Amino acid sequence: MGNPVVRVVRGAPDETELAALMAVLAALSARPVEPEVPAPRPRRRPPFRTATSWRTRR
């Protein structure tokens, strides 16, 4: 435990403020990380076929 985990850059927090900060940091680190959900792939539109096309099903 040589290096401090949290360093106060400005100000002089008392023990209560430091305890509140550590509680928030502990709660955030204990929260499970949600996996990144990939964006849905865009669907391809079927090719346009006219009503008189020989490929049209009847």
DRENVEXVEX-779856 format. One line per field, with one value per residue: residue in one letter; residue number from 1; x, y, z of N, C-alpha, C in turn. Coordinates in nm, 4 decimals, padded with zeros to 6 digits, always signed. Example, Ala and Ser with C-alpha at 12.3 -4.5 7.8 and 13.67 -1.06 7.14 Angstrom:
BEGIN
residu (a|s) .
num (1|2) .
nc1 (+01.3190|+01.2850) .
nc2 (-00.5690|-00.2250) .
nc3 (+00.7800|+00.7080) .
cac1 (+01.2300|+01.3670) .
cac2 (-00.4500|-00.1060) .
cac3 (+00.7800|+00.7140) .
cc1 (+01.3200|+01.2900) .
cc2 (-00.3300|+00.0030) .
cc3 (+00.7800|+00.7870) .
//
This chain:
BEGIN
residu (m|g|n|p|v|v|r|v|v|r|g|a|p|d|e|t|e|l|a|a|l|m|a|v|l|a|a|l|s|a|r|p|v|e|p|e|v|p|a|p|r|p|r|r|r|p|p|f|r|t|a|t|s|w|r|t|r|r) .
num (1|2|3|4|5|6|7|8|9|10|11|12|13|14|15|16|17|18|19|20|21|22|23|24|25|26|27|28|29|30|31|32|33|34|35|36|37|38|39|40|41|42|43|44|45|46|47|48|49|50|51|52|53|54|55|56|57|58) .
nc1 (+00.0827|+00.1787|+00.1317|-00.1084|-00.4624|-00.6560|-00.6176|-00.6210|-00.6487|-00.7102|-00.8205|-00.9424|-01.0713|-01.2855|-01.3049|-01.5599|-01.6431|-01.4479|-01.5099|-01.7655|-01.7017|-01.5391|-01.7280|-01.9009|-01.7242|-01.6615|-01.9133|-01.9584|-01.7520|-01.8242|-02.0488|-02.1955|-02.0574|-02.2237|-02.2514|-02.1521|-02.3958|-02.4230|-02.5048|-02.8060|-02.7970|-02.8540|-03.1398|-03.1519|-03.3243|-03.5560|-03.5037|-03.6631|-03.9445|-04.1335|-04.4878|-04.5262|-04.3110|-04.1101|-04.0160|-04.1970|-04.4028|-04.6929) .
nc2 (-00.1180|+00.1329|+00.3502|+00.6166|+00.5736|+00.7624|+01.1036|+01.4235|+01.7178|+01.9875|+02.1864|+02.0918|+01.8259|+01.6900|+01.4030|+01.2927|+01.3778|+01.2548|+00.9881|+00.9705|+01.0112|+00.7851|+00.5857|+00.6288|+00.5824|+00.3140|+00.1966|+00.2471|+00.0993|-00.1571|-00.2060|-00.4045|-00.4253|-00.3412|-00.5285|-00.4109|-00.3550|-00.4585|-00.2567|-00.3037|-00.4713|-00.3155|-00.4001|-00.5491|-00.4327|-00.6062|-00.6638|-00.4464|-00.5500|-00.5440|-00.5664|-00.6984|-00.8517|-01.1329|-01.2746|-01.2535|-01.4023|-01.6005) .
nc3 (+00.0000|-00.0896|-00.2672|-00.2803|-00.3267|-00.3828|-00.4460|-00.3086|-00.4745|-00.4508|-00.1803|+00.1487|+00.2527|+00.5073|+00.7315|+00.6989|+00.4450|+00.2848|+00.3414|+00.2279|-00.0412|-00.0909|-00.0497|-00.2658|-00.4811|-00.4326|-00.4658|-00.7365|-00.8527|-00.7829|-00.9252|-01.1794|-01.5030|-01.7926|-02.0882|-02.4079|-02.6421|-02.9688|-03.2532|-03.4374|-03.7507|-04.0633|-04.2594|-04.5760|-04.8582|-05.0640|-05.4156|-05.6497|-05.8288|-06.1133|-06.1837|-06.4193|-06.4611|-06.5552|-06.3476|-06.1457|-05.9061|-05.9376) .
cac1 (+00.0000|+00.2672|+00.0738|-00.2475|-00.5615|-00.7216|-00.5360|-00.6942|-00.5670|-00.7378|-00.9132|-00.9088|-01.1936|-01.2777|-01.3196|-01.6938|-01.6439|-01.3670|-01.5851|-01.8714|-01.6369|-01.4964|-01.8485|-01.9477|-01.6294|-01.6771|-02.0397|-01.9415|-01.6634|-01.8900|-02.1605|-02.1553|-02.0450|-02.3136|-02.1818|-02.1948|-02.4850|-02.3957|-02.6181|-02.8625|-02.7551|-02.9675|-03.1913|-03.1492|-03.4550|-03.5563|-03.5019|-03.7949|-03.9876|-04.2609|-04.5958|-04.5200|-04.1815|-04.1182|-03.9782|-04.3054|-04.4781|-04.8384) .
cac2 (+00.0000|+00.2479|+00.4636|+00.6448|+00.5425|+00.8889|+01.2181|+01.5501|+01.8164|+02.1206|+02.1860|+02.0093|+01.7560|+01.6247|+01.2577|+01.2595|+01.3975|+01.1481|+00.8634|+00.9741|+00.9913|+00.6460|+00.5030|+00.6427|+00.5128|+00.1694|+00.1540|+00.2483|-00.0090|-00.2855|-00.2209|-00.4857|-00.3538|-00.3954|-00.5478|-00.3219|-00.4233|-00.4090|-00.1977|-00.4005|-00.4510|-00.2738|-00.5056|-00.5169|-00.4360|-00.6959|-00.5866|-00.4103|-00.6279|-00.4929|-00.6652|-00.7729|-00.9173|-01.2764|-01.3342|-01.2369|-01.5243|-01.5871) .
cac3 (+00.0000|-00.0937|-00.3390|-00.2426|-00.4282|-00.4139|-00.4079|-00.3051|-00.5444|-00.3980|-00.0682|+00.2648|+00.2942|+00.6379|+00.7248|+00.6502|+00.2990|+00.2257|+00.3541|+00.1269|-00.1718|-00.1020|-00.0641|-00.4042|-00.5693|-00.4105|-00.5268|-00.8819|-00.8959|-00.7581|-01.0187|-01.2947|-01.6298|-01.8932|-02.2152|-02.5149|-02.7355|-03.1043|-03.3242|-03.5331|-03.8894|-04.1475|-04.3462|-04.7189|-04.9233|-05.1813|-05.5401|-05.7016|-05.9456|-06.1643|-06.1888|-06.5457|-06.4709|-06.5701|-06.2192|-06.0522|-05.8758|-05.9588) .
cc1 (+00.0869|+00.2047|-00.0702|-00.3413|-00.6289|-00.6328|-00.6215|-00.6032|-00.5862|-00.8394|-00.8649|-01.0351|-01.1762|-01.3052|-01.4554|-01.7008|-01.5624|-01.4396|-01.6977|-01.8142|-01.5962|-01.6166|-01.9013|-01.8552|-01.6403|-01.8054|-02.0283|-01.8535|-01.7277|-02.0040|-02.1155|-02.1557|-02.1363|-02.2380|-02.2386|-02.2764|-02.4563|-02.5225|-02.6746|-02.8200|-02.8745|-03.0101|-03.1871|-03.2889|-03.4493|-03.5576|-03.6441|-03.8249|-04.1226|-04.3633|-04.5894|-04.3867|-04.1978|-04.0780|-04.0911|-04.3785|-04.6260|-04.9131) .
cc2 (+00.1240|+00.3698|+00.4881|+00.6166|+00.6708|+01.0015|+01.3441|+01.6556|+01.9550|+02.1081|+02.0948|+01.9385|+01.6929|+01.4751|+01.2157|+01.2724|+01.2899|+01.0136|+00.8582|+00.9512|+00.8461|+00.5526|+00.5094|+00.5678|+00.3611|+00.1183|+00.1503|+00.1332|-00.1459|-00.3101|-00.3051|-00.4019|-00.4194|-00.4121|-00.4543|-00.4008|-00.3696|-00.3550|-00.3006|-00.3672|-00.4081|-00.3879|-00.4587|-00.5274|-00.5326|-00.6113|-00.5608|-00.4925|-00.5736|-00.6043|-00.7494|-00.8444|-01.0680|-01.3462|-01.3263|-01.3686|-01.4976|-01.6808) .
cc3 (+00.0000|-00.1589|-00.2958|-00.3592|-00.4766|-00.3647|-00.4144|-00.3651|-00.4854|-00.2850|+00.0428|+00.3125|+00.4321|+00.6206|+00.6694|+00.4985|+00.2288|+00.2320|+00.2507|-00.0120|-00.1908|-00.1157|-00.2063|-00.4990|-00.5538|-00.4750|-00.6785|-00.9293|-00.8760|-00.8556|-01.1381|-01.4225|-01.7314|-02.0249|-02.3215|-02.6168|-02.8758|-03.1694|-03.4227|-03.6753|-03.9727|-04.2400|-04.4902|-04.7744|-05.0415|-05.3084|-05.5897|-05.8260|-05.9892|-06.1725|-06.3150|-06.5636|-06.4816|-06.4412|-06.1166|-06.0315|-05.8978|-05.8724) .
//
